[in-house]
């Protein structure tokens, strides 16, 4: 939540590309004949406001159309029919530590069978010491508007040496496994080099099987099963992967990793990956070397931007698969917490290209999807927006 890249494009090149795209359309040519950065005019339409430090918005996949919003102090709120319901879905303020900028209720994921099981999962920093807590919950008496705080089953705790870089993202993948993104443990520069340490869960993405009662199981095809490293690890070498997401159409994984002092980055893991990627931190910040040491097989980002270009903390988003903006379909949307810039990232002929689509005034803590694939923006100052066509 500290932080894309205009990549190799300078402003002049970007303007020239946009003009070329417009000319192509006017001349009746197929855009596929001249691939370039997506250039679609978008705007933000307010959905609800009055939230307290909102950090995430998601849906339950149960056909209800309801949205669920995380408030950092420890509440999950419900949005139904464009209205914020007064009673929270879940209130965990008695057990969530939200003392610092990056602590609090950080992640929420509904089980794939939530409509029948009423089961969901949360990620938060727990009292009194701020350790990471992954827990399972259930509905209260089957009421779809009430989660039961007394149903908590703690599945995993991870000690946090510092108050920052807790990560945040929690989501189910296309494979039915639960993915948890954890930061490197905090401070600056990963002083204990935890992101590269395969015996630590910090600075990693974990992949867990929570389909059975009781504690999680490790999927037998996780990359470090039977070899050196914690079995739960799916990917490593990350500083603070605050938000990650799967493309609902392809299964590809996008990882937005917050930078140190200079570079913000977006990493990519293809759907056919068997895991085990090393995304380079702390040896690399983005594509630049940051510290001495080794980062075996380091995978460099597909997009990055520097603080000198504007921004300070990348916020990962989603590949757009909605219907309201046809020109955005297949574009990965992401933003910056400090500037409110929103970018679109596309790939054509194996080449990644990015374009800045909107300069908002939002403190973007997250993006979110509804059941239809429409994308939302979360402003920490209290508002949820929907991305819509400009005009």
N, C-alpha and C positions, 0 to 999 in steps of 0.2 A: 504494500500500500504506500510505499515510498514513491514509484512509476509503476512515432515508431519511426519506423525508420523511413526517411526519404531515400535510404539506401544510397545508390550511386548517383541519384538524380539531383542536379542542382535546380534552382527555381526556374531558370530559363529553359532547361531541358524539359521540365515538367509542363510548363506553359506550352512549349512547342508541341509536346505529345498530345496534350488535351486538344489544341487547335487542330492537329492532324486527325484526331478521332472524330471531331465534329465535322470536318470536311469530308471524311469518309462516309459518314452517315448522310450528309447532304448530297453526295454524289451517288448514293444508292449502293455503295459497296458493302459487302459483308464485313462486320467487325472482325470476324475470324481471320480475314486476310491481312489484317494489320494489327496484331496483338500489341497491347500496351497497357499502361496502368489504367485501372478502372477509373472512370470520371463520371460519377453519378451525383447529382445534386440531392442532398438529404437535409433533413431538419429534425429537431427534437420536439415532440409533442408531449406536454405534461400529462401524466396519468393520475398520480396522487402526490400529495405533499404532506408535511406535518410529521414526518418520521424523525426518529432520533438516531443520528449517525448510521444511516442505512449502509450496509456493506455488500448485499447480494440480493438478487431476485431470481426465483426459479418457479417451476410448476411441478405438480405431483404426477403427471402422466395418467391421471385417472378419468379424463374426459370431462372434468368439472369446469375447466377454463379458469380456475382460481390461480392467482399468483401468491407466492409466499416470499416475504421480505425479511431479511435478517437485520436486526438492530444491534449495533455493537455491544451495548450493555448486557444483552442476553435474551432478547425477545425475538420471537418469530411472529410477524404480523400477516394478516390475510387481506388480499385485495380481490374483491368480487364485483363484477359488473362495473368496473371503474371506480369503486368506492372502497376506502380503507375501513375495515371493520374495527370497531372499538376494542373488542376483547382480543387479546393475543392468542394465537394458535398454541404457543408454548412460551413459558416464562421460566428462564433459567438464571435470572439475575442473582439468585442466592448462591450459585456455585460458579458463576463465570467471573474471572478476574479481567477487568477492563480498565486497568490503571494507566496504560500507555497508549500511544498512537496506534500500535499494531497488535494489541491484545484485545480479546473479547470473543464474541460468538462469530466464528469465522467461516464456517461451511455447513451446508445442509444438502442432503441427498435423499430422495425418496426411493425406496426399494422398487425394482421393476414390477413387482407384484403388489404394490401398495394398495391398489383398488380392492384387493382381496384380503391382504395381510394387515394393512394399517401400520406397516413398519417403516421407519425412517431413521436416518443417521445424522449426527451432528458432530462438528469439530469445534472445540473451544479451548481457550486457555483457562485452566482451572485454579480456583483458590486453594491454598493461600500463596502458592509459589509460582504460578504462571505456567505450569507444565502443560503440554499438549494432551488433550483428552479426546479420544474417539469413542463415541457411545451410540448405542442403539436405543430407540424409543418406540412406543406404540401409541395408537389413538386411545383416548380415554372413553371407555364404554362404547367403542365403535363410532363415536361422534366425529365426523370428518372435519369439524371446526375446532377440535380440541386434541392436542397432544397431551399425553400424561407424563408430567415431570417425574412422578414416582416410579415409572416403568424403566428407568435408566438401567442399562447394562453397559458397564465400561468394558470396552474391548481392547483398548490400547492406551497406555500413557507413555509419554516421552519427556524426559526432563529437559528443560530449556535453560541453558547457561546464562542467557541474557534476555532482556524484555522485548527485543525486536527480532525480526526475521522468523516469524512463526509459520510462514506460508499461509495457506488458507483453503485452497480449493479442495472440494470433496465431491466426487461424482462417480456414477456408474458408467462403465465403458460398454461398448457394443457386445463384449464378451460376457457381460453379467457380473464382472468383478468390480470391486470398489477401489477407486484410486484416491489416494490422499497425498497432497503436495505439501512438503515441509521445507522450511528455510534452513539455512546453515547454522542456526542457533544464535545468531546475532553478533553484536559489537560491530566492528568495521574490519573488512579485509579477511574475514573468516580466520581469526588468529590461531585456532587449533586445527585448521585445514580439515574440518569435518566433512565438507562437501565431497572431497576426494577419498575419504576414509570409508571403505566398504563395510567396516564393522560398526559404523554409526548410521542411524536412520535420518540424521539431519542433512539437509541439502539434497534430498532425494524425493522421488515419486515412488510411493509404495503401491503395490497391487495385492489385494486381499480377497479371499473368498469368504463372504459372510452369508452364504445361502443356507447354511445349516444352523440350528440352535447352538447357543454357547459361543465361546470365543471364536475369533476368525481362524481360518485355515489358510495355509500358504498354497497357492496354485502350484501344482507340480512342475508346470512349464515356466515358472519364473526363472529369469536368467541366471541367478546365483544359487539356485538349488543344487546341492552336491558339489559346490566349489567355494572358494574363498569369498566371503561377503555374507551379509545378512540375507536370509531367504526372502524377506518381504520386499526387497528393493527391486524396482522395475527400471528406473533410470536414475542417474546421479550427476554430480558436478553442477549443482544449481545453487544460486545464492538466495533468492526469495521468490519462488514460483507462486506468486500470489493468486493468479487465476490461470487455469488451464481448461481446455474444452476439446471435445471430440466433434468432428464434422459428422452430423447425423446422417449424411448421405454416403460418405466414403469410409468413415471410421478412422480417418487420419487424426492425430493428436497434435494440438497446437499448445505450446508452453511459452507464456510470457514471463520472462525472468527479470526482476528488478535489478538494475545495475548499482555499482558502487558510487563513483564520483563522475563518471564520464559517459558511459554507454548503456542504453536500454536495448533489450533484445527480445526477439521472437524466435523460438526454436520449433522444429517440426519433426514429428515422428510418423512415418508412413504406417498405414493400417496393417501392412504385412510384416511389420517389425516384430522380432522376437524378444525385444527389450534389451536392456543392458547398455544403452547409449550413455556416453559420458559427455555432458554439455560444457565441460571445460573449466568452470569456476573452481578454485580461485586463481588458477594459472592463467585463465583468460577471462577478461571482461569484454563481452561481445567477441569480436574477432581480433582484439588486441591483447597482447600479453600483459598481464597485471602483476604477476608474482613469479618468483623462481619456483622451480619444481617441475613435476611431470603430470600430464593429464593424458593418460594412454587413450589413443583413438579419439581424441576430442572432436566432437561434432560442432561445427560453427553455426551461428544463427542464419536463418534465411532472410531476416530483416533486422535492422538496427538503426538507432539514431543517437546522436550525441547530445549532451546537455547544452553544448554550445549552439546547437540548432534550435533549442527551445524544448523545455520539458525537464522532468526530473525523475519520473517514476512510471513505468509502463503498466497499464492495466489491460490484461488479456480479455479478449472477447470471443466471438463466435463466427463461424462461417455461415453467411446468410443463406437460409433455405426457405424463406417465407414467400408470400405471393404479392405483397403490397408494392415491392420495388423489384420488378423483374431484372433490371439491369445490374442489380447487386448479387444475384444468385451465384454462389460459388466464391464470393469474396469474403475473406477473413477480415472482420472489423475489430479494431483495437484502439486504445486511446492512451492519453497521458493524464495522470492525476492532477498535476500542477497547472497545466495549460488548458486542459479541456480539448486539446486537438484530438480528432478522430481520423484514423487512416483506414484505407482499404488495401489489402494485400492479395494479389492474384499470381497465378503461375501460368505461363504460356510457353510452350515449346521448351519446357525444362528450366525456364528462367523466371525468377521471382521478381515481381515489380510492385511498387507501392506508390500510393498517391494520397495526399491529404484531402479528405472529403469535407470536413467541417471544423471550424474553430468555435467551440462552445465555451461557455463560461463555467462549466460544471467542474467540480472536484470529483472526477470519475473514479469511484471505488470499485465498480464492477460493471459488467454487461450481464444480460440475462436473456433467456429464450422463453417463449410461451409454447404451448403444445403445437401451435401452427407454424412454428419456426420464425415468428417475428421477433425482432431483437430490441432489447430495452437497455437504457443507460441509467445507472444509479449515481446520483449526486449526493455526496456525503452531507451536504447542507440540508437534506431532508426530502428530496424530490425524486420520483421515478419518472423517466421519460420513455416514450416509444420512438424508435427511429422510423420516420415517415418520409415520403418523397417531398422535396422542397416545393413550396407553393401549393 
